Amino acid sequence: MSTPDLVIRGGTVADGHGGALFEADVAIAGGRISEVGKVASKGKEEIDARGKLVTPGFVDVHTHYDGQVTWSQDITPSSQNGVTTAIMGNCGVGFAPCKPADHTRLIQLMEGVEDIPEPVLSAGIPWAWESFPDYMDWLSKREFDIDVGAQLPHAALRVYVMGERGARRDPSTAEDNAAMAKLAGEAVRSGALGFSTSRTLNHRTSTGDFTPTLKAGEDELTAIAAAMHSQGRSVLQFVLDLSTIQEDLPMMLRVADSTKCPISFSITQNDRSPNRWRQTLDEINAAAKRGLSVTAQIAARPIGLLLGLELSRNPFQTHPSYRRIAHLPLGERLARLRQADVHKAILSETATSTDDPLFFRPNYDKMFLLGDPPDYEQPPENALGPQARKQGRQPEELAYDAMLSDGGRGMLYVPFLNYSDGNLDATREMLIDPQSVPGLSDGGAHCGIICDASFPTYLLTHWTRDRKRGEKLTIPFVVAAQSRKTALSVGLTDRGLIAPGYKADINVIDYDRLHLHPPKVHYDLPVGGRRLLQDVDGYDATIVSGVVTRRQGEATGRRPGKLIRGAQGMN
């Protein structure tokens, strides 16, 4: 027997099937798992995993790394959280296809929808392509610390074919549909894993315009989905708006039925209709019984906004007295905010209306201090409103003081989805639904307001070990959900399992030490751009295609990750 390249010794294996944990060695040769059990041969390299949890690498199906993959080889923060495959091109936004005249338009769309600053995108994206196949060819020459897969974004496709008509959401013609379908088929042949679109009012450009795909017709979506799926397995990922879900969800199910294209979409609990998620899951389970391939993407915790002076938004951003100093650098702004007259003026004012879809009139009964370690499932009495009433103070005072803490870097946490009941019981029900997979981590997006790339780690820490306010989930279930199940949802049958023949993407985890730190702002994007990151402890090793890419939380500098070209099966 030939010598294995790597042997992981004596770990407690969660193999991705969802069955009981077991102790075993794992041998790797040629980038594949060669043996699981008692491995007699000594490897060229060995990892002592006794007392450690050994899992398949996690597959994150919703990451928005379309910009980052063009300027960075390290796909952080996802690669710091056990992710070995990341899927981008979500929510209909991306950068290919794109004519030179539309570069700014697509940047403004990504900036508005995903909160990635325009200067970062303008400086970072080389625009070395026009067509989607050109984009894929360019990416295929790059090396990463994880694998990346791409979907064809509807907004880019629509603007490319229809120009200004597409951007202003005009109905497409039969000729437009035929042109988009042709390009969509070419995208799949070049390796696209699917197609994504958005129908939510929350997705707007940085100039306030709605996303070009908001009202795309059923004929347009059917033509595109049919063309793509005819060229190979291709998933249709979409985002719907609660206000129109009664019309849009049946339409998307009709598209899936007529094209036989698998579909995947986000489900969250919304305060306006806190039980609608149940009806939606019932509808997709009924569709699955009819033979449709339907997957719901579920967030692992509340989708929560982080507010602060160093971030994109804060509770006082529409107060006139704050707006007069908002342009100042953080240090100068902090000095002004500490002045008694400024403090008094801001607290005497109230928030005014704004078109910003991610700014809500502050509800201090749903605004928390996140804490250290960060607590994403706090009881309602921990919110600033109840705390202020208990202290006989204004909640605005507590928010103001919190943001001034840590040198003006204090943050406030507002769970605006998946927390209508003041706990995560609904999220647990969504996660265990047979048609659902974990999703929505948005690792490459929402740089100054959301920090959810740690979802994979949170699933393991909170849901299997740390939860105190309700039922937990098992380690085998969570591991299978975010490795094998997510991989299958996007057509990657070659990964997500620890078994002979499968791709050697593996995590060795010190489960007892696995721990998330509070989010912090880093300035490591192009031109010093800002993003929120969370440090994480407990990943002893992350392995991609048999190569150790991270040890003890640090990058090894080895980058075996590649662009995935289309659905992947076993060799």
Secondary structure as the mmCIF struct_conf table of DSSP 4:
data_model
#
loop_
_struct_conf.conf_type_id
_struct_conf.id
_struct_conf.beg_label_comp_id
_struct_conf.beg_label_asym_id
_struct_conf.beg_label_seq_id
_struct_conf.end_label_comp_id
_struct_conf.end_label_asym_id
_struct_conf.end_label_seq_id
HELX_LH_PP_P HELX_LH_PP_P1 SER A 2 PRO A 4
BEND BEND1 ASP A 5 ASP A 5
STRN STRN1 LEU A 6 VAL A 13
BEND BEND2 GLY A 16 GLY A 18
STRN STRN2 PHE A 22 ALA A 29
TURN_TY1_P TURN_TY1_P1 GLY A 30 GLY A 31
STRN STRN3 ARG A 32 GLY A 37
BEND BEND3 SER A 41 SER A 41
HELX_LH_PP_P HELX_LH_PP_P2 LYS A 42 GLY A 43
BEND BEND4 LYS A 44 LYS A 44
STRN STRN4 GLU A 45 ASP A 48
TURN_TY1_P TURN_TY1_P2 ARG A 50 GLY A 51
BEND BEND5 LYS A 52 LYS A 52
STRN STRN5 LEU A 53 PRO A 56
HELX_LH_PP_P HELX_LH_PP_P3 GLY A 57 GLY A 57
STRN STRN6 PHE A 58 ASP A 60
BEND BEND6 VAL A 61 VAL A 61
TURN_TY1_P TURN_TY1_P3 ASP A 66 GLY A 67
HELX_RH_AL_P HELX_RH_AL_P1 GLN A 68 TRP A 71
BEND BEND7 GLN A 73 ASP A 74
TURN_TY1_P TURN_TY1_P4 THR A 76 PRO A 77
HELX_RH_3T_P HELX_RH_3T_P1 SER A 78 ASN A 81
TURN_TY1_P TURN_TY1_P5 GLY A 82 GLY A 82
STRN STRN7 VAL A 83 MET A 88
HELX_RH_3T_P HELX_RH_3T_P2 ASN A 90 GLY A 92
BEND BEND8 PHE A 95 PHE A 95
BEND BEND9 PRO A 97 PRO A 97
HELX_RH_3T_P HELX_RH_3T_P3 PRO A 100 ASP A 102
HELX_RH_AL_P HELX_RH_AL_P2 HIS A 103 GLU A 114
HELX_RH_AL_P HELX_RH_AL_P3 GLU A 118 GLY A 124
BEND BEND10 GLU A 130 SER A 131
HELX_RH_AL_P HELX_RH_AL_P4 PHE A 132 SER A 140
TURN_TY1_P TURN_TY1_P6 LYS A 141 LYS A 141
STRN STRN8 PHE A 144 PHE A 144
BEND BEND11 ASP A 145 ILE A 146
STRN STRN9 ASP A 147 PRO A 153
HELX_RH_AL_P HELX_RH_AL_P5 HIS A 154 MET A 162
TURN_TY1_P TURN_TY1_P7 GLY A 163 GLY A 163
HELX_RH_AL_P HELX_RH_AL_P6 GLU A 164 ALA A 167
TURN_TY1_P TURN_TY1_P8 ARG A 168 ARG A 169
HELX_LH_PP_P HELX_LH_PP_P4 ASP A 170 THR A 173
HELX_RH_AL_P HELX_RH_AL_P7 ALA A 174 ARG A 189
TURN_TY1_P TURN_TY1_P9 SER A 190 GLY A 191
STRN STRN10 GLY A 194 ARG A 199
TURN_TY1_P TURN_TY1_P10 LEU A 201 ASN A 202
STRN STRN11 ARG A 204 ARG A 204
TURN_TY1_P TURN_TY1_P11 SER A 206 THR A 207
BEND BEND12 GLY A 208 GLY A 208
HELX_LH_PP_P HELX_LH_PP_P5 ASP A 209 ASP A 209
STRN STRN12 PHE A 210 PHE A 210
HELX_LH_PP_P HELX_LH_PP_P6 THR A 211 THR A 211
TURN_TY1_P TURN_TY1_P12 PRO A 212 LYS A 215
HELX_RH_AL_P HELX_RH_AL_P8 GLU A 218 SER A 230
TURN_TY1_P TURN_TY1_P13 GLN A 231 GLN A 231
BEND BEND13 GLY A 232 GLY A 232
STRN STRN13 VAL A 235 LEU A 240
HELX_RH_3T_P HELX_RH_3T_P4 LEU A 242 THR A 244
HELX_RH_AL_P HELX_RH_AL_P9 ILE A 245 THR A 259
STRN STRN14 ILE A 263 SER A 266
STRN STRN15 ASN A 270 ASN A 270
TURN_TY1_P TURN_TY1_P14 ASP A 271 ARG A 272
STRN STRN16 SER A 273 SER A 273
TURN_TY1_P TURN_TY1_P15 PRO A 274 ASN A 275
HELX_RH_AL_P HELX_RH_AL_P10 ARG A 276 LYS A 289
TURN_TY1_P TURN_TY1_P16 ARG A 290 GLY A 291
STRN STRN17 VAL A 294 ILE A 298
BEND BEND14 ALA A 300 ARG A 301
STRN STRN18 ILE A 303 LEU A 307
TURN_TY1_P TURN_TY1_P17 LEU A 309 GLU A 310
BEND BEND15 LEU A 311 SER A 312
TURN_TY1_P TURN_TY1_P18 PRO A 315 THR A 318
BEND BEND16 HIS A 319 HIS A 319
HELX_RH_AL_P HELX_RH_AL_P11 PRO A 320 ARG A 323
TURN_TY1_P TURN_TY1_P19 ARG A 324 HIS A 327
BEND BEND17 LEU A 328 LEU A 328
HELX_RH_AL_P HELX_RH_AL_P12 LEU A 330 LEU A 337
TURN_TY1_P TURN_TY1_P20 ARG A 338 ARG A 338
BEND BEND18 GLN A 339 GLN A 339
HELX_RH_AL_P HELX_RH_AL_P13 ALA A 340 SER A 348
BEND BEND19 GLU A 349 GLU A 349
BEND BEND20 ASP A 355 ASP A 355
TURN_TY1_P TURN_TY1_P21 PRO A 357 LEU A 358
HELX_RH_3T_P HELX_RH_3T_P5 TYR A 364 LYS A 366
STRN STRN19 PHE A 368 PHE A 368
TURN_TY1_P TURN_TY1_P22 GLY A 371 PRO A 374
BEND BEND21 TYR A 376 GLU A 377
HELX_RH_3T_P HELX_RH_3T_P6 PRO A 380 ASN A 382
BEND BEND22 ALA A 383 ALA A 383
HELX_RH_AL_P HELX_RH_AL_P14 LEU A 384 GLN A 391
TURN_TY1_P TURN_TY1_P23 GLY A 392 GLY A 392
BEND BEND23 ARG A 393 ARG A 393
HELX_RH_AL_P HELX_RH_AL_P15 PRO A 395 GLY A 408
TURN_TY1_P TURN_TY1_P24 ARG A 409 ARG A 409
STRN STRN20 LEU A 412 LEU A 417
BEND BEND24 ASN A 418 ASN A 418
TURN_TY1_P TURN_TY1_P25 SER A 420 ASP A 421
BEND BEND25 GLY A 422 LEU A 424
HELX_RH_AL_P HELX_RH_AL_P16 ASP A 425 ILE A 432
BEND BEND26 ASP A 433 ASP A 433
TURN_TY1_P TURN_TY1_P26 PRO A 434 GLN A 435
STRN STRN21 SER A 436 PRO A 438
TURN_TY1_P TURN_TY1_P27 GLY A 443 GLY A 444
BEND BEND27 ALA A 445 ALA A 445
TURN_TY1_P TURN_TY1_P28 CYS A 447 ILE A 449
TURN_TY1_P TURN_TY1_P29 ALA A 453 SER A 454
HELX_RH_AL_P HELX_RH_AL_P17 PHE A 455 THR A 461
HELX_RH_PI_P HELX_RH_PI_P1 HIS A 462 ASP A 466
BEND BEND28 ARG A 469 GLY A 470
HELX_RH_AL_P HELX_RH_AL_P18 ILE A 475 ALA A 480
HELX_RH_PI_P HELX_RH_PI_P2 ALA A 481 LYS A 485
HELX_RH_AL_P HELX_RH_AL_P19 THR A 486 SER A 489
TURN_TY1_P TURN_TY1_P30 VAL A 490 GLY A 491
STRN STRN22 LEU A 492 LEU A 492
TURN_TY1_P TURN_TY1_P31 THR A 493 ASP A 494
BEND BEND29 ARG A 495 GLY A 496
BEND BEND30 ALA A 499 ALA A 499
TURN_TY1_P TURN_TY1_P32 PRO A 500 GLY A 501
BEND BEND31 TYR A 502 TYR A 502
STRN STRN23 LYS A 503 LYS A 503
STRN STRN24 ILE A 506 ILE A 509
HELX_RH_3T_P HELX_RH_3T_P7 TYR A 511 ARG A 513
STRN STRN25 HIS A 515 LEU A 525
HELX_RH_3T_P HELX_RH_3T_P8 PRO A 526 GLY A 528
STRN STRN26 GLY A 529 ASP A 537
STRN STRN27 TYR A 539 VAL A 544
TURN_TY1_P TURN_TY1_P33 SER A 545 GLY A 546
STRN STRN28 VAL A 547 ARG A 551
TURN_TY1_P TURN_TY1_P34 GLN A 552 GLY A 553
STRN STRN29 GLU A 554 ALA A 555
BEND BEND32 GLY A 557 GLY A 557
STRN STRN30 GLY A 561 GLY A 561
STRN STRN31 LEU A 563 LEU A 563
BEND BEND33 GLY A 566 GLY A 566
STRN STRN32 GLN A 568 GLN A 568
#
